Amino acid sequence: MTFVTVLLLHDKDKVYLKGKDKIVPPFRFGVEDVATKMWFHKLAYPGQCLTNSHLDIIFYYLRKKGKYAKEPKTESHWILGRLNIEERRMYMYNSLSTAMKDSAAIKACQPFAVLLPHFFALFDEFKKENKPVCLDPFEVVKVDGLPQQTSNDCGCFVASFAEYFIDMKPIPPIFDVEKHRDRLAVLFYKYARMKEVDFIDSEDEAPPKGPKKNLSKLSLDYVHNHRQFNS
């Protein structure tokens, strides 16, 4: 990942020298291409807001390990919602927990809590689970005891919360967000290079040109095998 830090400028709004920010050819991920080094810089360094592109790509690979709905196209603050049909609850994971932020997050979850029971009834999901049809809204529950961000790191926290849950690991009350950012940036860069140099793809991505090695569920299973969570 040395390319992230070379040729840096002191101007925070202009991190790379002119013409040195491009990745040619672009790194090809499952949902979009990454054509700038700044994408990795924002992912790697604390205090940088993750964009729709970061969350789209991260959750694209997380969905290979678990079922997650697409993220809303907003960037002001990211939260994670987890639905438990058995308990009829939506659990809200918020890395910026204040009275105002929690109130806004719960309000954002309410439309899903109201509409999802109707969709489940429409598609007979209750019958598939041998449960009585109930159109009452799901309860929205705030998860307490979560690590809290001190800067613009909510996107990284959301991705980490989802990964901990998928791997059935407890979320520690405190963890080093810088290490989590570093891990994601390095592993996505290494994966992109493997795709480019060795023609390796995870099984359900569009096939690249030329022969390829099919490494099943590489993506975040590959990430899973190389990461160290703080506990």
C-alpha positions, 0 to 999 in steps of 0.5 A: 500500500505504499502507493497510498502515501507516496507523492502526498501533498500537505494540502488536505483537499489536494492529497496527490500531485496533479496526474498522480492520483489515477489508477490505470487500468482501474481496479475492477470490483464487483459493483464498480471500478476504482480509478483513483488512489484517493479511494484507498487513501480515504479508506485507510486513514481515520477521519476520512468520510467513506463514500457511497462507493466505499460502502457499496463495494464493502457490502457487495462482498459482505453480502457473499457471507450474509444477506444485507439490504443495499445501503441508502444513497446518503453520506451524512452518517452511516448506521447499521440495521439488523432485522430479527424476524423471530423477535420482530425487532430491528436492531440499530447499531450507531457509532455516534450515539447521542440523544439527537443522533439516536432519535434521528436514526430511529426515525430513519428506521421506522419506515422499514419497521412499518413496511417490512411486515407488509412485504413479508406478508405479501411474499408469504415469508411468514408462512415459510417460517410457519409464523402467524401473519402480523402486520404490526410494525417491528420494534426498533431497538438501539444496541448499547455498549458499542465502540464510538467514533471520535471522527468521521469514521462511521462508514468503517464502524458500520462495515466492522459491525456487520463483519463481527455479526456475520462471523458471530463475534462479539463487538468489543466496546473499544477497538482501533478504527485505524487498524480496521481501516488499514486492514480494509484498504490493504486487503481490497488493494491486494485483492484488486491486484490479484484480480488484475495480475492473476485473473482471480475472481470470486465466483459470482463476479462477471468474468474478466477477459482471458483465462482466470483462476476461480477462487470461490468466495475470495473477497471477504472470505479472503479478508476473513482469513487474513484479519485480526480483530481486536477483542 
